[in-house]
């Protein structure tokens, strides 16, 4: 059994018991969270597609971790113009453990 949910401008395929790392969501560690934008649901035999979302479908879980990704370096350079810019960026994330999928 799996579902496809949309959050943070991205789509994720989720299964029960899976830990999912998504864009930062509000909430503390241990708090319940639910995704109501379910785009697709499959129970192994039948597949339900939404137009664009499934009505009454819900994926629920709880927050496991709030954190930051590894640092990436953004370096801009123009040759022969003495132009250099070096920036670092760490994206915030939320790790969510999926508890149940209800269609």
The first five atom37 places (N, CA, C, CB, O) and aatype in JSON, in Angstrom:
{
  "aatype": [20, 20, 20, 20, 20, 20, 20, 20, 20, 20, 20, 20, 20, 20, 20, 20, 20, 20, 20, 20, 20, 20, 20, 20, 20, 20, 20, 20, 20, 20, 20, 20, 20, 20, 20, 20, 20, 20, 20, 20, 20, 20, 20, 20, 20, 20, 20, 20, 20, 20, 20, 20, 20, 20, 20, 20, 20, 20, 20, 20, 20, 20, 20, 20, 20, 20, 20, 20, 20, 20, 20, 20, 20, 20, 20, 20, 20, 20, 20, 20, 20, 20, 20, 20, 20, 20, 20, 20, 20, 20, 20, 20, 20, 20, 20, 20, 20, 20, 20, 20, 20, 20, 20],
  "atom_mask": [
    [1, 1, 1, 1, 1],
    [1, 1, 1, 1, 1],
    [1, 1, 1, 1, 1],
    [1, 1, 1, 1, 1],
    [1, 1, 1, 1, 1],
    [1, 1, 1, 1, 1],
    [1, 1, 1, 1, 1],
    [1, 1, 1, 1, 1],
    [1, 1, 1, 1, 1],
    [1, 1, 1, 1, 1],
    [1, 1, 1, 1, 1],
    [1, 1, 1, 1, 1],
    [1, 1, 1, 1, 1],
    [1, 1, 1, 1, 1],
    [1, 1, 1, 1, 1],
    [1, 1, 1, 1, 1],
    [1, 1, 1, 1, 1],
    [1, 1, 1, 1, 1],
    [1, 1, 1, 1, 1],
    [1, 1, 1, 1, 1],
    [1, 1, 1, 1, 1],
    [1, 1, 1, 1, 1],
    [1, 1, 1, 1, 1],
    [1, 1, 1, 1, 1],
    [1, 1, 1, 1, 1],
    [1, 1, 1, 1, 1],
    [1, 1, 1, 1, 1],
    [1, 1, 1, 1, 1],
    [1, 1, 1, 1, 1],
    [1, 1, 1, 1, 1],
    [1, 1, 1, 1, 1],
    [1, 1, 1, 1, 1],
    [1, 1, 1, 1, 1],
    [1, 1, 1, 1, 1],
    [1, 1, 1, 1, 1],
    [1, 1, 1, 1, 1],
    [1, 1, 1, 1, 1],
    [1, 1, 1, 1, 1],
    [1, 1, 1, 1, 1],
    [1, 1, 1, 1, 1],
    [1, 1, 1, 1, 1],
    [1, 1, 1, 1, 1],
    [1, 1, 1, 1, 1],
    [1, 1, 1, 1, 1],
    [1, 1, 1, 1, 1],
    [1, 1, 1, 1, 1],
    [1, 1, 1, 1, 1],
    [1, 1, 1, 1, 1],
    [1, 1, 1, 1, 1],
    [1, 1, 1, 1, 1],
    [1, 1, 1, 1, 1],
    [1, 1, 1, 1, 1],
    [1, 1, 1, 1, 1],
    [1, 1, 1, 1, 1],
    [1, 1, 1, 1, 1],
    [1, 1, 1, 1, 1],
    [1, 1, 1, 1, 1],
    [1, 1, 1, 1, 1],
    [1, 1, 1, 1, 1],
    [1, 1, 1, 1, 1],
    [1, 1, 1, 1, 1],
    [1, 1, 1, 1, 1],
    [1, 1, 1, 1, 1],
    [1, 1, 1, 1, 1],
    [1, 1, 1, 1, 1],
    [1, 1, 1, 1, 1],
    [1, 1, 1, 1, 1],
    [1, 1, 1, 1, 1],
    [1, 1, 1, 1, 1],
    [1, 1, 1, 1, 1],
    [1, 1, 1, 1, 1],
    [1, 1, 1, 1, 1],
    [1, 1, 1, 1, 1],
    [1, 1, 1, 1, 1],
    [1, 1, 1, 1, 1],
    [1, 1, 1, 1, 1],
    [1, 1, 1, 1, 1],
    [1, 1, 1, 1, 1],
    [1, 1, 1, 1, 1],
    [1, 1, 1, 1, 1],
    [1, 1, 1, 1, 1],
    [1, 1, 1, 1, 1],
    [1, 1, 1, 1, 1],
    [1, 1, 1, 1, 1],
    [1, 1, 1, 1, 1],
    [1, 1, 1, 1, 1],
    [1, 1, 1, 1, 1],
    [1, 1, 1, 1, 1],
    [1, 1, 1, 1, 1],
    [1, 1, 1, 1, 1],
    [1, 1, 1, 1, 1],
    [1, 1, 1, 1, 1],
    [1, 1, 1, 1, 1],
    [1, 1, 1, 1, 1],
    [1, 1, 1, 1, 1],
    [1, 1, 1, 1, 1],
    [1, 1, 1, 1, 1],
    [1, 1, 1, 1, 1],
    [1, 1, 1, 1, 1],
    [1, 1, 1, 1, 1],
    [1, 1, 1, 1, 1],
    [1, 1, 1, 1, 1],
    [1, 1, 1, 1, 1]
  ],
  "atom_positions": [
    [[0.85, -1.17, 0.0], [0.0, 0.0, 0.0], [0.9, 1.23, 0.0], [-0.97, 0.0, 1.22], [1.82, 1.34, 0.81]],
    [[0.63, 2.17, -0.91], [1.39, 3.41, -0.97], [0.49, 4.53, -1.47], [2.63, 3.25, -1.87], [-0.6, 4.3, -1.98]],
    [[0.99, 5.76, -1.3], [0.27, 6.94, -1.75], [1.29, 7.96, -2.25], [-0.61, 7.55, -0.61], [2.47, 7.89, -1.91]],
    [[0.82, 8.89, -3.06], [1.64, 10.01, -3.51], [1.04, 11.28, -2.94], [1.73, 10.07, -5.09], [-0.13, 11.59, -3.19]],
    [[1.84, 12.02, -2.15], [1.37, 13.25, -1.52], [2.17, 14.43, -2.04], [1.47, 13.16, 0.02], [3.31, 14.27, -2.49]],
    [[1.55, 15.61, -1.99], [2.22, 16.84, -2.41], [2.39, 17.74, -1.2], [1.42, 17.57, -3.54], [1.43, 18.02, -0.49]],
    [[3.62, 18.2, -0.97], [3.91, 19.16, 0.09], [5.18, 19.91, -0.27], [4.04, 18.44, 1.46], [6.12, 19.33, -0.8]],
    [[5.2, 21.19, 0.03], [6.4, 21.98, -0.24], [6.71, 22.13, -1.71], [7.56, 21.38, 0.44], [7.87, 22.35, -2.06]],
    [[5.71, 22.02, -2.58], [5.93, 22.16, -4.01], [6.52, 20.92, -4.67], [6.82, 23.31, -4.27], [6.91, 20.96, -5.83]],
    [[6.59, 19.82, -3.92], [7.14, 18.57, -4.46], [6.16, 17.43, -4.21], [8.53, 18.25, -3.82], [5.23, 17.57, -3.41]],
    [[6.37, 16.32, -4.9], [5.53, 15.14, -4.74], [6.38, 13.99, -4.2], [4.85, 14.74, -6.08], [7.51, 13.79, -4.64]],
    [[5.82, 13.25, -3.24], [6.55, 12.17, -2.6], [5.71, 10.9, -2.6], [6.94, 12.56, -1.17], [4.51, 10.94, -2.33]],
    [[6.35, 9.77, -2.9], [5.69, 8.47, -2.78], [5.98, 7.97, -1.36], [6.2, 7.44, -3.88], [7.14, 7.86, -0.97]],
    [[4.91, 7.65, -0.6], [5.08, 7.28, 0.8], [4.43, 5.92, 1.07], [4.47, 8.35, 1.72], [3.47, 5.52, 0.41]],
    [[4.99, 5.22, 2.06], [4.45, 3.96, 2.55], [4.41, 4.03, 4.07], [5.29, 2.74, 2.05], [5.13, 4.83, 4.67]],
    [[3.59, 3.19, 4.69], [3.51, 3.18, 6.15], [4.83, 2.73, 6.74], [2.37, 2.25, 6.62], [5.46, 1.8, 6.25]],
    [[5.25, 3.41, 7.82], [6.49, 3.08, 8.5], [7.72, 3.75, 7.93], [6.69, 1.63, 8.47], [8.81, 3.63, 8.49]],
    [[7.58, 4.44, 6.82], [8.7, 5.09, 6.15], [8.98, 6.46, 6.78], [8.41, 5.25, 4.65], [8.06, 7.15, 7.22]],
    [[10.26, 6.85, 6.83], [10.65, 8.18, 7.3], [10.92, 9.03, 6.06], [11.91, 8.13, 8.25], [11.74, 8.67, 5.21]],
    [[10.22, 10.15, 5.97], [10.25, 11.01, 4.8], [10.86, 12.35, 5.17], [8.82, 11.2, 4.22], [10.5, 12.93, 6.2]],
    [[11.78, 12.84, 4.36], [12.41, 14.13, 4.6], [11.83, 15.15, 3.63], [13.97, 14.04, 4.45], [12.03, 15.04, 2.42]],
    [[11.11, 16.16, 4.16], [10.41, 17.14, 3.33], [10.88, 18.54, 3.69], [8.88, 17.03, 3.51], [11.64, 18.74, 4.64]],
    [[10.42, 19.52, 2.91], [10.7, 20.92, 3.23], [10.18, 21.25, 4.62], [10.07, 21.86, 2.17], [9.28, 20.57, 5.11]],
    [[10.73, 22.27, 5.25], [10.39, 22.59, 6.64], [8.9, 22.79, 6.84], [11.13, 23.83, 7.08], [8.26, 23.53, 6.1]],
    [[8.36, 22.11, 7.86], [6.97, 22.24, 8.27], [6.94, 22.74, 9.72], [6.21, 20.89, 8.12], [7.85, 22.46, 10.5]],
    [[5.89, 23.47, 10.08], [5.74, 23.95, 11.45], [5.38, 22.79, 12.36], [4.67, 25.05, 11.53], [4.63, 21.89, 11.98]],
    [[5.93, 22.81, 13.57], [5.61, 21.78, 14.56], [6.85, 21.35, 15.31], [4.97, 20.58, 13.89], [7.98, 21.51, 14.84]],
    [[6.62, 20.79, 16.49], [7.71, 20.29, 17.33], [7.91, 18.81, 17.1], [7.42, 20.57, 18.81], [7.06, 18.13, 16.52]],
    [[9.05, 18.3, 17.55], [9.35, 16.88, 17.44], [8.32, 16.1, 18.25], [10.8, 16.56, 17.92], [8.08, 16.41, 19.42]],
    [[7.72, 15.09, 17.64], [6.71, 14.27, 18.31], [5.29, 14.68, 18.01], [6.93, 14.31, 19.77], [4.36, 13.93, 18.31]],
    [[5.08, 15.86, 17.43], [3.72, 16.31, 17.15], [3.17, 15.63, 15.89], [3.68, 17.85, 16.98], [3.91, 15.27, 14.98]],
    [[1.85, 15.47, 15.89], [1.17, 14.82, 14.77], [1.08, 15.76, 13.58], [-0.24, 14.36, 15.19], [0.98, 16.98, 13.74]],
    [[1.13, 15.19, 12.38], [1.01, 15.98, 11.15], [0.25, 15.14, 10.13], [2.42, 16.41, 10.6], [0.38, 13.92, 10.11]],
    [[-0.54, 15.8, 9.29], [-1.29, 15.06, 8.28], [-1.19, 15.77, 6.94], [-2.77, 14.91, 8.7], [-1.14, 17.0, 6.86]],
    [[-1.15, 14.97, 5.89], [-1.09, 15.47, 4.52], [-2.44, 15.18, 3.87], [0.09, 14.82, 3.71], [-2.81, 14.02, 3.71]],
    [[-3.17, 16.23, 3.49], [-4.48, 16.03, 2.88], [-4.44, 16.14, 1.36], [-5.47, 17.03, 3.44], [-5.42, 15.83, 0.69]],
    [[-3.32, 16.59, 0.81], [-3.19, 16.65, -0.65], [-2.63, 15.32, -1.16], [-2.26, 17.84, -1.09], [-1.45, 15.21, -1.51]],
    [[-3.49, 14.31, -1.2], [-3.12, 12.98, -1.69], [-3.48, 12.91, -3.17], [-3.85, 11.84, -0.87], [-4.65, 13.04, -3.54]],
    [[-2.47, 12.71, -4.02], [-2.67, 12.72, -5.47], [-3.01, 11.34, -6.01], [-1.44, 13.26, -6.15], [-3.69, 11.22, -7.03]],
    [[-2.51, 10.29, -5.34], [-2.73, 8.93, -5.82], [-2.68, 7.98, -4.64], [-1.68, 8.54, -6.89], [-1.95, 8.21, -3.67]],
    [[-3.46, 6.9, -4.73], [-3.48, 5.88, -3.68], [-3.55, 4.5, -4.34], [-4.69, 6.09, -2.72], [-4.29, 4.29, -5.3]],
    [[-2.76, 3.57, -3.82], [-2.78, 2.21, -4.34], [-2.75, 1.24, -3.16], [-1.59, 1.95, -5.3], [-1.95, 1.41, -2.24]],
    [[-3.63, 0.23, -3.2], [-3.64, -0.79, -2.15], [-3.0, -2.09, -2.62], [-5.06, -1.05, -1.69], [-3.11, -3.11, -1.93]],
    [[-2.34, -2.09, -3.74], [-1.68, -3.27, -4.28], [-2.43, -3.88, -5.45], [-1.52, -4.3, -3.2], [-1.82, -4.48, -6.33]],
    [[-3.75, -3.73, -5.47], [-4.56, -4.28, -6.56], [-5.18, -3.17, -7.4], [-5.65, -5.18, -6.0], [-5.16, -3.24, -8.63]],
    [[-5.74, -2.16, -6.73], [-6.38, -1.06, -7.46], [-5.63, 0.24, -7.22], [-7.85, -0.91, -7.03], [-5.0, 0.43, -6.18]],
    [[-5.71, 1.11, -8.19], [-5.05, 2.42, -8.12], [-6.12, 3.49, -8.27], [-3.95, 2.57, -9.22], [-6.93, 3.44, -9.19]],
    [[-6.11, 4.46, -7.35], [-7.05, 5.59, -7.41], [-6.27, 6.85, -7.71], [-7.85, 5.73, -6.08], [-5.31, 7.18, -7.01]],
    [[-6.68, 7.56, -8.74], [-6.03, 8.82, -9.11], [-6.96, 9.97, -8.81], [-5.64, 8.82, -10.6], [-8.17, 9.86, -8.99]],
    [[-6.41, 11.09, -8.34], [-7.2, 12.27, -8.05], [-7.25, 13.2, -9.23], [-6.65, 13.0, -6.85], [-6.43, 13.11, -10.15]],
    [[-8.22, 14.09, -9.21], [-8.38, 15.08, -10.28], [-8.44, 16.49, -9.71], [-9.65, 14.79, -11.11], [-9.53, 17.06, -9.82]],
    [[-7.47, 17.12, -9.14], [-6.08, 16.69, -8.96], [-5.82, 15.95, -7.65], [-5.19, 17.88, -9.04], [-4.8, 15.27, -7.54]],
    [[-6.72, 16.06, -6.63], [-6.5, 15.36, -5.37], [-7.65, 14.41, -5.09], [-6.33, 16.35, -4.21], [-8.75, 14.58, -5.61]],
    [[-7.38, 13.4, -4.26], [-8.42, 12.45, -3.86], [-9.21, 13.04, -2.69], [-7.79, 11.08, -3.47], [-8.63, 13.52, -1.72]],
    [[-10.52, 12.99, -2.79], [-11.38, 13.47, -1.71], [-11.44, 12.44, -0.59], [-12.81, 13.78, -2.25], [-11.65, 11.25, -0.85]],
    [[-11.25, 12.89, 0.64], [-11.35, 12.0, 1.79], [-10.11, 11.19, 2.08], [-12.48, 11.09, 1.6], [-10.09, 10.45, 3.07]],
    [[-9.08, 11.29, 1.27], [-7.84, 10.55, 1.52], [-6.95, 11.35, 2.46], [-7.1, 10.24, 0.18], [-6.89, 12.58, 2.37]],
    [[-6.26, 10.65, 3.36], [-5.45, 11.33, 4.36], [-4.23, 10.47, 4.69], [-6.27, 11.63, 5.63], [-4.36, 9.26, 4.91]],
    [[-3.07, 11.09, 4.74], [-1.84, 10.43, 5.17], [-1.41, 11.11, 6.45], [-0.72, 10.49, 4.06], [-1.22, 12.33, 6.47]],
    [[-1.25, 10.34, 7.52], [-0.89, 10.94, 8.8], [0.42, 10.35, 9.32], [-2.01, 10.73, 9.84], [0.78, 9.22, 9.0]],
    [[1.11, 11.15, 10.11], [2.38, 10.73, 10.68], [2.76, 11.65, 11.83], [3.48, 10.73, 9.61], [1.95, 12.45, 12.28]],
    [[3.99, 11.51, 12.29], [4.49, 12.4, 13.34], [5.91, 12.85, 13.0], [4.45, 11.7, 14.72], [6.64, 12.17, 12.29]],
    [[6.27, 14.02, 13.53], [7.57, 14.63, 13.24], [8.65, 13.93, 14.07], [7.55, 16.16, 13.54], [8.53, 13.81, 15.28]],
    [[9.7, 13.48, 13.39], [10.8, 12.79, 14.03], [11.96, 13.75, 14.29], [11.26, 11.61, 13.17], [12.63, 13.66, 15.32]],
    [[12.19, 14.69, 13.35], [13.36, 15.57, 13.46], [13.11, 16.87, 12.71], [14.63, 14.88, 12.92], [12.47, 16.88, 11.66]],
    [[13.64, 17.97, 13.26], [13.71, 19.26, 12.57], [15.19, 19.57, 12.45], [12.91, 20.42, 13.34], [15.91, 19.52, 13.45]],
    [[15.68, 19.88, 11.26], [17.11, 20.11, 11.13], [17.48, 20.86, 9.88], [17.83, 18.81, 11.16], [16.64, 21.41, 9.17]],
    [[18.8, 20.86, 9.62], [19.36, 21.51, 8.43], [20.15, 20.49, 7.62], [20.26, 22.73, 8.83], [20.78, 19.59, 8.18]],
    [[20.1, 20.65, 6.31], [20.88, 19.8, 5.4], [22.36, 20.16, 5.5], [20.38, 19.95, 3.93], [22.73, 21.1, 6.21]],
    [[23.19, 19.41, 4.79], [24.6, 19.75, 4.68], [24.74, 21.05, 3.89], [25.4, 18.61, 4.01], [23.89, 21.38, 3.06]],
    [[25.81, 21.78, 4.15], [26.03, 23.06, 3.47], [26.42, 22.85, 2.01], [27.11, 23.86, 4.18], [27.23, 21.99, 1.68]],
    [[25.81, 23.67, 1.15], [26.23, 23.7, -0.25], [26.91, 25.04, -0.5], [25.02, 23.48, -1.23], [26.56, 26.04, 0.12]],
    [[27.84, 25.05, -1.4], [28.59, 26.26, -1.74], [28.06, 26.81, -3.06], [30.13, 25.98, -1.83], [27.97, 26.08, -4.05]],
    [[27.71, 28.1, -3.06], [27.28, 28.79, -4.27], [28.4, 29.75, -4.64], [25.89, 29.55, -4.07], [28.66, 30.7, -3.9]],
    [[29.07, 29.51, -5.76], [30.22, 30.32, -6.16], [29.95, 30.95, -7.53], [31.52, 29.46, -6.2], [29.71, 30.24, -8.51]],
    [[29.97, 32.27, -7.58], [29.78, 33.0, -8.84], [31.13, 33.58, -9.24], [28.69, 34.12, -8.7], [31.86, 34.11, -8.4]],
    [[31.45, 33.5, -10.54], [32.76, 33.92, -11.01], [32.66, 34.4, -12.45], [33.78, 32.78, -10.9], [32.03, 33.75, -13.28]],
    [[33.28, 35.54, -12.73], [33.38, 36.03, -14.1], [34.86, 36.24, -14.39], [32.56, 37.36, -14.31], [35.55, 37.0, -13.72]],
    [[35.34, 35.55, -15.4], [36.76, 35.63, -15.72], [37.14, 37.02, -16.23], [37.13, 34.56, -16.76], [36.36, 37.69, -16.9]],
    [[38.35, 37.44, -15.89], [38.95, 38.71, -16.32], [38.2, 39.93, -15.84], [39.03, 38.74, -17.8], [38.5, 41.03, -16.31]],
    [[37.24, 39.81, -14.93], [36.48, 40.97, -14.45], [36.66, 41.2, -12.95], [35.0, 40.79, -14.77], [36.04, 42.11, -12.39]],
    [[37.48, 40.4, -12.3], [37.71, 40.47, -10.86], [36.41, 40.34, -10.06], [38.39, 41.79, -10.51], [36.22, 41.02, -9.05]],
    [[35.52, 39.47, -10.53], [34.23, 39.27, -9.86], [34.17, 37.86, -9.29], [33.05, 39.51, -10.85], [34.22, 36.87, -10.02]],
    [[34.06, 37.78, -7.97], [33.9, 36.49, -7.29], [32.94, 36.68, -6.13], [35.28, 35.93, -6.79], [33.05, 37.65, -5.38]],
    [[31.99, 35.76, -5.98], [31.09, 35.76, -4.83], [30.97, 34.34, -4.33], [29.69, 36.35, -5.21], [30.67, 33.42, -5.11]],
    [[31.19, 34.14, -3.04], [31.07, 32.82, -2.46], [30.04, 32.87, -1.34], [32.45, 32.32, -1.93], [30.17, 33.63, -0.39]],
    [[29.01, 32.04, -1.48], [27.94, 31.97, -0.48], [27.75, 30.52, -0.07], [26.62, 32.57, -1.03], [28.04, 29.6, -0.84]],
    [[27.26, 30.32, 1.14], [26.9, 28.99, 1.6], [25.42, 28.97, 1.92], [27.74, 28.57, 2.83], [24.84, 30.0, 2.26]],
    [[24.8, 27.8, 1.8], [23.37, 27.68, 2.09], [23.09, 26.33, 2.74], [22.52, 27.83, 0.79], [23.61, 25.3, 2.3]],
    [[22.28, 26.35, 3.8], [21.82, 25.11, 4.45], [20.3, 25.13, 4.47], [22.39, 24.98, 5.91], [19.69, 25.99, 5.1]],
    [[19.7, 24.19, 3.77], [18.24, 24.12, 3.65], [17.65, 23.46, 4.9], [17.83, 23.33, 2.38], [18.16, 22.44, 5.37]],
    [[16.57, 24.04, 5.42], [15.87, 23.48, 6.57], [15.0, 22.31, 6.1], [15.0, 24.57, 7.28], [14.46, 22.34, 4.99]],
    [[14.86, 21.27, 6.94], [14.03, 20.13, 6.59], [13.28, 19.62, 7.82], [14.88, 19.0, 5.98], [13.62, 19.95, 8.96]],
    [[12.26, 18.82, 7.56], [11.5, 18.14, 8.59], [11.45, 16.66, 8.22], [10.06, 18.74, 8.76], [11.08, 16.32, 7.1]],
    [[11.81, 15.79, 9.15], [11.71, 14.35, 8.93], [10.41, 13.87, 9.55], [12.95, 13.59, 9.53], [10.16, 14.09, 10.74]],
    [[9.57, 13.21, 8.75], [8.25, 12.76, 9.17], [8.16, 11.24, 9.02], [7.14, 13.46, 8.35], [8.48, 10.7, 7.96]],
    [[7.73, 10.56, 10.08], [7.49, 9.11, 10.0], [6.01, 8.9, 9.7], [7.9, 8.37, 11.34], [5.14, 9.4, 10.41]],
    [[5.73, 8.16, 8.63], [4.36, 7.92, 8.18], [3.73, 6.81, 9.03], [4.33, 7.55, 6.66], [4.24, 5.7, 9.09]],
    [[2.61, 7.14, 9.7], [1.93, 6.18, 10.56], [0.81, 5.44, 9.84], [1.38, 6.89, 11.77], [0.69, 4.22, 9.96]],
    [[-0.02, 6.18, 9.08], [-1.16, 5.52, 8.43], [-1.53, 6.22, 7.14], [-2.37, 5.48, 9.37], [-1.3, 7.41, 6.96]],
    [[-2.12, 5.43, 6.25], [-2.64, 5.93, 4.99], [-4.11, 5.52, 4.93], [-1.82, 5.38, 3.74], [-4.42, 4.33, 4.96]],
    [[-5.01, 6.51, 4.84], [-6.44, 6.23, 4.78], [-6.98, 6.78, 3.48], [-7.19, 6.83, 6.0], [-6.73, 7.92, 3.11]],
    [[-7.75, 5.93, 2.77], [-8.29, 6.38, 1.5], [-9.76, 6.63, 1.66], [-8.03, 5.36, 0.38], [-10.42, 7.03, 0.7]]
  ]
}
